[in-house]
Amino acid sequence: MSGGHFNYDQYKIGMIADDIQLLIDNNHVENEWGYTTNYSEETIAEFRKAIVLLREAQVYARSEEHTSELQSH
């Protein structure tokens, strides 16, 4: 059984979504070097939209993996 078309890399899409969520969660929070991010509410709203789209893409990539496996048999 192969890794499918995307070689099981759909988890990377999820990691990007997780990283964006961290940007949201840590907005206006001082980091270990004393810096803070100050994303606007509009930017945060776009980040949230991106997370939804990335999670959908992750599902589609996973579905492609399973479809490829079924087609190879």
Secondary structure in CASP SS format (residue, H / E / C, confidence):
PFRMAT SS
TARGET T0000
AUTHOR 0000-0000-0000
METHOD secondary structure of the structure
MODEL  1
M C 1.00
S C 1.00
G C 1.00
G C 1.00
H C 1.00
F C 1.00
N C 1.00
Y C 1.00
D C 1.00
Q H 1.00
Y H 1.00
K H 1.00
I H 1.00
G H 1.00
M H 1.00
I H 1.00
A H 1.00
D H 1.00
D H 1.00
I H 1.00
Q H 1.00
L H 1.00
L H 1.00
I H 1.00
D H 1.00
N C 1.00
N C 1.00
H C 1.00
V C 1.00
E C 1.00
N C 1.00
E C 1.00
W C 1.00
G C 1.00
Y C 1.00
T C 1.00
T C 1.00
N C 1.00
Y C 1.00
S C 1.00
E H 1.00
E H 1.00
T H 1.00
I H 1.00
A H 1.00
E H 1.00
F H 1.00
R H 1.00
K H 1.00
A H 1.00
I H 1.00
V H 1.00
L H 1.00
L H 1.00
R H 1.00
E H 1.00
A H 1.00
Q H 1.00
V H 1.00
Y H 1.00
A H 1.00
R H 1.00
S H 1.00
E H 1.00
E H 1.00
H H 1.00
T H 1.00
S H 1.00
E H 1.00
L H 1.00
Q H 1.00
S C 1.00
H C 1.00
END
